[in-house]
């Protein structure tokens, strides 16, 4: 019978992926809540679309709040669940001294297995919730894409230009998300690492005589307090500059259509991040399933006389004195990072690009 040590590294990687991708999704969802309503009231050709646009925005904000108020808390709680599980795991050989009977061991291991099964089910529920969120956000993106096309047709805009800008925006947004993911996944679990999040506008468009910003997906993620970690600001600066230039370049599209296209791309990016977070959670599902199977195998081996109680006790002692301690230290570091995040809400006249240039 192999000890749990063979699975510890996989568990650590899975939990880092889950928490890190959850943090990224949390950041993007917060940016959704900062997006102001659209005012096309004084644009004759587009005023009829205003109610439809803002209803879609309101629906998207409800989806973002679903993540922030429910799913995100479950992801954070999964850290504590993992830590508590291994605290119980470590005290098993203390509770059962040498010479304890097979029945005593089976009774205790069955309790631990029940905890593992509960955590497995909780992880499966997070996956289901994230996949539902992904579908909802994908619908939000499709709604804005449709509105942008209708608005463009209403003002007889260039269809080819719209498709070109949409594709370019989505590529840039994916690159920005990839850079943010690199910062988070490299920095999570590092002692002294502090995540600094900024949320603000990407660009503004003059519509109905007022300046309307795109705030959705206007985020940056930097890691402070760690010497030697690659600086991410220059890469993000280049990407946000590219995005700003795309909006500001001489275009055959009206500002209103560019605005809607930018929001469409942001929601597409957000939906992709929900999918990434769901995939990361599946890693924890696999980990809990492996832990449950590990305990089931131990119970079977004890019951069938394949392993003695003292042999199993030795396995638990080895687990408790080695990798579990390191794993719990990593979990505590991540919990400290999650509670120490610095979030900067940029003023209306400051873009994410100008903020990054000033860092």
C-alpha positions in Angstrom: 0.0 0.0 0.0 1.4 3.4 -1.0 1.3 6.2 1.5 -0.6 9.4 0.7 2.7 11.1 -0.1 2.4 10.1 -3.8 -0.7 12.3 -4.1 0.4 15.3 -2.0 2.1 17.3 -4.8 -0.9 16.8 -7.1 -3.2 18.1 -4.4 -1.0 21.2 -3.8 -0.9 22.0 -7.5 -4.7 21.5 -7.9 -5.5 23.7 -4.9 -3.2 26.5 -6.2 -4.8 26.3 -9.7 -8.3 26.4 -8.2 -7.6 29.3 -5.8 -5.6 31.2 -8.4 -8.1 30.9 -11.2 -10.9 31.8 -8.7 -9.0 35.0 -7.8 -8.7 35.9 -11.5 -12.4 35.3 -12.1 -13.2 37.4 -8.9 -11.2 40.3 -10.3 -13.0 40.2 -13.7 -16.4 39.9 -12.0 -15.7 43.0 -9.9 -14.9 44.9 -13.1 -18.3 44.0 -14.5 -20.0 45.7 -11.5 -18.1 48.9 -12.2 -19.4 49.2 -15.8 -21.8 52.2 -16.1 -25.0 52.0 -18.1 -24.9 53.0 -21.7 -26.6 56.2 -22.9 -27.7 56.3 -26.5 -30.7 58.5 -25.9 -29.6 61.3 -28.2 -28.3 59.1 -30.9 -31.4 58.8 -33.2 -30.3 55.6 -35.0 -29.4 53.8 -31.8 -31.7 55.1 -29.1 -34.0 52.1 -29.5 -31.2 49.8 -28.5 -30.4 51.5 -25.1 -33.0 49.6 -23.0 -31.9 46.3 -24.5 -28.2 47.1 -23.9 -28.7 48.1 -20.2 -31.0 45.1 -19.5 -28.2 42.9 -20.8 -25.7 44.7 -18.6 -27.9 44.3 -15.6 -28.2 40.5 -16.3 -24.5 40.3 -16.6 -24.0 42.0 -13.3 -26.3 39.5 -11.6 -24.2 36.7 -13.0 -21.1 38.4 -11.7 -22.7 38.8 -8.2 -23.6 35.1 -8.3 -19.9 34.3 -8.5 -18.8 36.9 -6.0 -21.5 36.2 -3.4 -21.7 32.4 -3.7 -19.2 30.5 -5.8 -16.1 32.5 -4.8 -16.8 31.9 -1.1 -17.0 28.1 -1.7 -13.6 28.2 -3.5 -12.1 30.1 -0.5 -13.7 27.7 1.9 -12.2 24.8 0.0 -8.8 25.9 1.4 -10.0 25.5 4.9 -11.7 22.2 4.1 -8.4 20.9 2.8 -6.5 22.1 5.8 -9.0 20.7 8.2 -9.0 17.4 6.5 -5.3 17.0 6.9 -5.4 18.1 10.5 -7.8 15.3 11.2 -5.6 13.0 9.1 -2.6 13.8 11.2 -4.3 13.0 14.5 -5.4 9.5 13.5 -2.2 7.8 14.7 -2.5 9.8 17.9 -6.0 8.7 18.4 -5.1 5.1 17.6 -2.0 4.0 19.5 0.0 0.9 18.8 -2.0 -2.3 19.3 -5.4 -0.7 18.4 -7.8 -3.3 16.9 -8.8 -3.6 13.3 -12.4 -2.6 14.2 -11.1 0.6 15.9 -9.1 1.5 12.8 -11.9 0.8 10.4 -14.3 2.9 12.5 -11.9 5.9 12.6 -11.0 5.6 8.9 -14.7 5.4 7.9 -15.2 8.8 9.6 -12.3 10.3 7.8 -13.5 8.8 4.5 -16.9 10.4 5.1 -15.3 13.8 5.4 -13.4 13.1 2.2 -16.6 12.2 0.4 -18.3 15.4 1.5 -15.4 17.5 0.2 -15.5 15.6 -3.0 -19.2 16.4 -3.4 -18.6 20.1 -2.5 -15.9 20.3 -5.3 -18.3 18.7 -7.8 -20.9 21.3 -6.9 -18.4 24.1 -7.5 -17.6 22.7 -10.9 -21.4 22.6 -11.7 -21.8 26.2 -10.6 -18.8 27.4 -12.6 -20.0 25.6 -15.7 -23.4 27.2 -15.4 -21.7 30.6 -14.9 -19.7 30.0 -18.0 -22.8 29.3 -20.0 -24.5 32.5 -18.6 -21.5 34.7 -19.4 -21.3 33.1 -22.9 -24.9 34.1 -23.4 -24.1 37.7 -22.2 -21.3 37.8 -24.8 -23.5 36.6 -27.6 -26.2 39.1 -26.6 -23.7 42.0 -26.9 -22.3 40.6 -30.1 -25.8 40.5 -31.6 -26.6 44.1 -30.4 -23.3 45.4 -31.8 -24.2 43.8 -35.2 -27.7 45.3 -35.2 -26.4 48.7 -34.2 -23.8 48.6 -36.9 -26.4 47.6 -39.5 -28.7 50.4 -38.3 -26.0 53.1 -39.0 -24.8 51.2 -42.1 -21.4 50.5 -40.7 -18.7 48.4 -42.3 -19.4 44.7 -41.5 -15.9 43.6 -42.4 -14.4 46.2 -40.1 -16.6 45.1 -37.2 -15.5 41.4 -37.6 -11.8 42.4 -37.9 -11.9 44.6 -34.7 -13.9 41.9 -32.8 -11.3 39.2 -33.6 -8.4 41.5 -32.7 -10.0 42.5 -29.4 -10.6 39.0 -28.4 -7.0 38.0 -29.1 -5.7 40.9 -27.1 -8.1 40.2 -24.2 -6.9 36.5 -24.2 -3.3 37.7 -24.0 -4.1 40.1 -21.1 -5.8 37.3 -19.2 -2.9 35.0 -19.9 -0.4 37.5 -18.5 -2.6 38.0 -15.4 -2.8 34.2 -15.0 0.9 33.9 -15.2 1.3 36.5 -12.4 -1.2 34.8 -10.1 -0.1 31.2 -10.7 3.5 32.0 -10.3 2.9 34.0 -7.2 0.3 32.1 -5.3 1.7 30.2 -2.3 4.9 32.3 -2.2 5.7 33.7 1.2 5.6 37.5 1.2 3.8 37.7 -2.1 1.1 40.4 -2.2 -1.4 40.7 -5.0 -2.1 44.2 -6.2 -5.3 44.5 -8.3 -6.3 47.6 -10.2 -9.8 48.0 -11.8 -10.6 50.9 -14.1 -11.5 51.9 -17.6 -9.8 50.6 -20.7 -10.9 53.3 -23.0 -13.7 55.9 -23.3 -16.1 56.6 -26.1 -18.0 59.8 -26.7 -21.6 58.7 -27.1 -24.7 61.0 -26.7 -22.4 63.8 -26.0 -20.8 62.1 -22.9 -17.8 60.0 -22.4 -18.7 56.3 -21.7 -15.9 54.0 -20.5 -15.4 50.3 -20.9 -14.6 49.0 -17.4 -15.4 45.4 -17.9 -12.1 43.4 -18.1 -10.2 46.7 -17.3 -8.0 45.0 -14.7 -4.4 44.5 -13.9 -2.7 42.1 -11.5 0.8 42.7 -10.1 2.7 40.9 -7.4 4.5 42.9 -4.8 6.8 41.9 -1.9 8.8 39.3 -3.8 12.4 39.9 -4.8 13.4 38.4 -8.1 9.9 37.7 -9.5 9.7 38.8 -13.2 8.0 42.1 -13.5 4.7 41.8 -15.3 3.8 45.5 -15.7 5.7 46.1 -19.0 3.9 43.2 -20.8 0.5 44.4 -19.5 1.4 48.0 -20.6 2.1 46.8 -24.1 -1.1 44.8 -24.3 -3.3 47.6 -23.0 -1.6 50.1 -25.3 -2.4 47.8 -28.2 -6.0 47.6 -27.1 -6.2 51.4 -26.7 -4.7 51.9 -30.1 -7.2 49.5 -31.7 -10.1 51.6 -30.3 -8.5 54.9 -31.2 -7.3 54.1 -34.7 -9.0 55.5 -37.7 -12.0 53.3 -38.0 -15.1 52.9 -40.2 -17.1 52.1 -37.1 -19.0 54.5 -35.0 -17.8 55.0 -31.4 -21.1 53.4 -30.1 -20.4 50.2 -32.1 -16.8 50.1 -30.9 -18.1 50.4 -27.3 -20.5 47.5 -27.7 -17.8 45.4 -29.4 -15.4 46.0 -26.6 -18.0 44.9 -24.0 -18.8 41.8 -26.1 -15.1 40.8 -26.2 -14.8 41.4 -22.4 -17.7 39.0 -21.7 -16.2 36.4 -24.0 -13.0 36.6 -22.0 -14.9 36.3 -18.8 -16.7 33.2 -20.0 -13.4 31.6 -20.9 -12.1 32.3 -17.4 -15.1 30.7 -15.9 -14.3 27.6 -18.0 -10.7 27.7 -16.9 -11.7 27.9 -13.2 -14.1 25.0 -13.7 -11.3 22.9 -15.2 -9.1 23.8 -12.3 -11.8 22.7 -9.9 -12.0 19.3 -11.7 -8.4 18.9 -10.6 -9.5 19.1 -6.9 -12.4 16.8 -7.7 -9.9 14.2 -8.9 -7.7 14.8 -5.8 -10.6 14.3 -3.4 -11.6 11.2 -5.3 -8.1 9.8 -5.0 -8.1 10.6 -1.3 -11.4 8.8 -0.8 -10.1 5.8 -2.8 -6.9 5.8 -0.7 -8.9 5.4 2.5 -11.2 2.8 0.9 -8.1 0.8 0.0 -6.8 1.0 3.5 -10.1 -0.1 5.0 -10.2 -3.1 2.6 -6.6 -4.1 3.3 -7.2 -3.9 7.1 -10.4 -5.9 6.9 -8.9 -8.5 4.6 -5.7 -8.9 6.7 -3.4 -7.6 4.0 -2.1 -4.8 6.3 -1.7 -4.9 10.0 -2.9 -2.0 12.1 0.6 -1.1 13.1 1.6 -1.0 9.4 -1.2 1.4 8.6 -0.3 3.5 11.7 3.3 3.8 10.3 1.9 5.0 7.0 -0.1 7.7 8.8 2.8 8.8 10.8 5.0 9.1 7.7 2.3 11.2 6.0 1.9 13.4 9.0 5.5 14.1 9.5 6.5 14.8 5.9 4.6 16.3 3.0 1.4 17.1 4.9 3.2 19.7 7.0 4.6 21.3 3.8 1.1 21.3 2.2 -0.5 22.9 5.3 2.2 25.6 5.3 1.4 26.3 1.7 -2.3 26.5 2.4 -1.8 28.9 5.3 0.4 31.1 3.0 -2.4 31.2 0.3 -5.0 32.1 2.9 -2.8 35.0 4.1 -2.4 36.1 0.5 -6.2 36.0 -0.1 -6.8 38.1 3.0 -4.1 40.6 2.1 -5.0 41.5 -1.4 -4.7 45.2 -2.3 -7.4 46.4 -4.6 -7.2 49.8 -6.3 -10.4 51.3 -7.8 -9.1 53.8 -10.3 -10.8 57.2 -10.6 -12.9 57.9 -13.7 -10.2 60.0 -15.4 -7.5 57.3 -15.0 -7.2 54.2 -17.3 -5.6 50.9 -16.5 -2.9 51.8 -19.0 -2.0 55.1 -17.3 -2.0 53.4 -13.9 0.4 50.7 -15.1 2.7 53.3 -16.7 2.9 55.1 -13.3 3.7 52.0 -11.3 
